Amino acid sequence: MQQIISITGISSISPLGISNVEIWKKYKEDSHCTSFKDFNNEKTLVAEISSEGKQVISKLREENQHYKSLDDSVLYGIYAARQAVINAKWNDDRSFGINIGSSRGATRLFEKYHKEFLSQGKSSTLSSPTTTLGNISSWIAHDLRNDGPDISHSITCSTALHALLNGVAWLQSGLTDKFLVGGSEAPLTPFTIAQMKALKIYNTDTTSRYPCQAMNLDKNLNSMFLGEGAAVACLEKGNKENALALVRGIGYATEPLKHNISISTDADCFQKSMKMALKDTPIQEVDAIVMHAPGTIKGDLSEYNAIKAVFGDHVPALTTNKWKIGHTFGASGMLSIELAILMLKYNEFIAVPFIKTEKRIKRINNIIVNAVGFGGNAVSILLEKPKKN
């Protein structure tokens, strides 16, 4: 039986902004947070962090001489982690673990250093220490001066939710009472964009009101585009008075590969992860699902098929945030957790504006959040509204 785990703080930096009030206001708007940038002379749809977000990151970079050489992914993570700890009122308590992951890591710096090596035949002194996989968690640990374990990992697009899984496992083991978990990503770089375009999944629509058709099961073109940002949550053992949400269930699964980016037609991995998360919960009690739904033809449809297979005639209200902020890779799962927590807090469902739904929700008490990465590594988290709310 899973012990009660509370999420007592969460913070993010993304195209939606940096404060809960601002983020919720953006979610209630039908507009998306996208712009166009040129990559290799091609007009490309992206979602950059907000102007206010850029200002705080610029200020953070100047705080410390060492921070000037760090990648944006690290600085995004540091900012979100600082604010999450403040929101959770951990104050001077430094007895907590850290697990912040990333799909791509120090993308901008890696590409910069590699270009430098190709042109000069040598590399800068800091090219290795500022681009290692553990760079994000280690710098966050340095910034927060924690006394617990520090972990980094990458499991592509389900990275942030795997961090949450790790945090739950550490808390249930009794080795610590608090854990900081999340993901950070700064993938708006030429090589990363080129990689996604090579897969033929990147958005090519430059005219539609809603270029990313995430959750539109009738689309005939892939419409995914990339966003950037970080999101970090504070986990604590027990039902805390200041809990924003309770982790009611966790699920995970991996399906055998048929192709490097494949997922089965009915997303067997999602079926298994959702069933595991629902082990102690009747399906009728789930009010909504925040889907992974990246805006690709096969990805969206397979996840929907999995939901139908698990819930049958009791499919909850479905939503996603990728039409609005793009796919933020390793950070995306925690940004979806943030959306779920806000819907629980305000008891209001945020729908995808171009998707018709007949589902009417009077109350929101339980939400599933899904994420899956290349290779079929699925995670499902069942969140519950704290009873006091």
Beta strands, then each sheet from edge to edge (+ up, - down):
strand 1: 5-13
strand 2: 35-39
strand 3: 42-47
strand 4: 97-101
strand 5: 150-151
strand 6: 178-185
strand 7: 226-227
strand 8: 229-237
strand 9: 245-254
strand 10: 288-290
strand 11: 317-319
strand 12: 366-373
strand 13: 377-384
sheet 1: 5+ 4+ 6+ 8- 1+ 9- 13+ 12- 10- 11-
sheet 2: 2+ 3- 7-
end
